[in-house]
Amino acid sequence: MTTTSTTTSTTADATADAAQGTSSYAPEEAPRLQWTKFAPDVYKAMVQLAAAAAQGVDPVLAELVKIRASQLNHCAFCLDMHTKDALAAGESVERIVQLSAWEESRHFYTGKELAAIALTEAVTVLTDGFVPDEVFENAARHFDETELSQLLATITVINAWNRFGVACRLAPGHYTAGRHN
């Protein structure tokens, strides 16, 4: 395990920044652990679980769910990945930006999306103690039992990915949309 920091800026980038009178970005931190290298079977199982969870879930809705959970979990790596995938799937910048304030921006989302986002938040923030009945019941009005089960699986999987991303300090900014589809 390493805790040293590295920078993605090159000397040429720094020279160009200095010539333009701009300052360089903060250096990128190195990952703490390349967990996929040391636990490849777990990684493969997670990929399979993610694929199974995604079955029957609208891809754009799934990206909104993944973005919201990643916002709550402060997983920059997953935010980078899923915002890029959402944009590639046709999601608007405006809806992605408003997602962090969805309760005040309800008019950007359908009733079904709002139910999924609220359920995502309740399942992700279990430190509050439970998933409120009204949140679950609202989701159940918008999704049949199979869809609701798949949605819960999608929420659970992104939360697991977030834990790996945050714990291992995976760096955002290097993902290309669709790379993991």
N, C-alpha and C positions, 0 to 999 in steps of 0.2 A: 504494500500500500504506500502511495506517495502523497505528500501534501504540498509539493512544490508548485509554484505558479509558473505558467508559461505565457508568452504573448503571441497573438496571431499577427501583430503588426511586424512588417519587415523594416529593415533599415531604409529601404526605398520609400515605403509608406511614410515613415517618420520624417524623412527628408522632404517629401512632397507636402506633408502637413505643415512643416516649418516654413517652406517657401510660400505657402498660401496664407500663412498667419493663423492656421487652425491648430487646435491641439489634438493629440491622439486620443483614442478611446482608452479606457482602462484596460489593463492586460486581462486576457482570458485565463481563468483558473484551470489548471489541469484536473481531470477527473481524479477522484480519490481512489477509485478502484474500477478496473475494466471487468465488471462482474460477469459479462457474457463470455469472456475468455476463460474464466475460472469455474463457471457453473453453466456450461453449454447445454446440458440436459434441461436445466431449469428454464433457460432462455427458450429453447425449442418448445418446451411444454407451454410456456407463456404465449408464444406465437400461436400455437395450436388452440389454446384457450381463447385468445383474442379472436381468431377466425371463427370459432364455434359461437362465441358470444355475438358476433356481428351478423349472423344469419337472421334474416328477416327484419333487421333494423334499418330504417332509411339511412343511407350513408351520410347525408347532410345533417340529419338529426344526430346521428352518432358522433359526428365531429363537434357539433355544438355541446353535446354532453361531455366529450373528452376535454374540450377547451374549458368548460366551466369547472369541472373537477380539478383540472390542472391549475386554474387560477386559484381555487381555494387551497390547494396543496402547495402552491408556490413552486410548481415544477416548470422551470423555464424551458428545459429541453422538450418536454411534452407540449408546452404552449407553442413553441417554434414549429414542431412537427404538425400539430393538428390545426393550427391556423393556416399553414401552407396547404395542407390537404383539403381543408374546408374551402379555401379560395379556389383551388384547382377543381373542386367538385361543383363550383358555381355559387358558393355562398358569398354574400356581399361583405365588403369591408365594414360597412355601417353596422350590420347585425353582429359581426364579430366584436367590434369595438364596444357596442352597447351591452354585450353579454355580461360584463362585470357589474353592470347596474340594471340587470334585467327587470327587477321589481319596479323600477322607475321608468323603464323603457318597454313596458308590456306590449305596447302597440306595434312593436317591431316583430312580434312572434305570434304564431297561431296558438290556440288553446291547447292543442296537443303538445306543441313545443314547450309552452309554459309549464305544463304538467311534468314533462320530462326533465326540464331544467330544475324545477322545484324538488323533484324526487332525487335528482343528482345531488343537489345541495344537502338534502336531508340525510342521504346515505353517506355522503362524503364527510359530513361534519357530525359524526356520531358522538363526539364529546358532549353534545347537548343531551345525550342520553337515549334517544330513540328516533324513529321515523314517525312523525305525527300521523295519526289516523287520517286526518283531512288531506294531507299531502298524498298518502298512498291511495286513498279512495278517489281522489281527483285523477290520479294517473290511471287507475283501474277503469275510470269512465272513458278514457281516451284510447286505451290499449286493451286488446283482448288478453287472456291469460298467457298465451304463448308469447305475444309481443312484449307483455310486461315482464315476463321471465327473461327474455332476451335482453330487454332494456336494463334490467337489474344486473344481468351478467356483464353487459357492456360497462356499466358504472363500476362494478366491482373490479373488472380487469383494468380499467384506466387508473383506478386508485392504487392497484398493485404496481403498475408501471410507474406511477408517480413516486411511489416509495423507493423504488430502485433509482429513479432519476435524481431525486433529492438527496438520498443517502449517499449515493456515489458521486454526486456533484457533476452530473453529465452536462456538458456545455452546449447551449443552444447556438443556432446560427449556421450549422453545417448540413442540415437536412434538406433534401430535395423532395418536393411534393411527389407523392405516389411511390416513393422508394420502398415502402413497407406494405403496399397493397397486394 
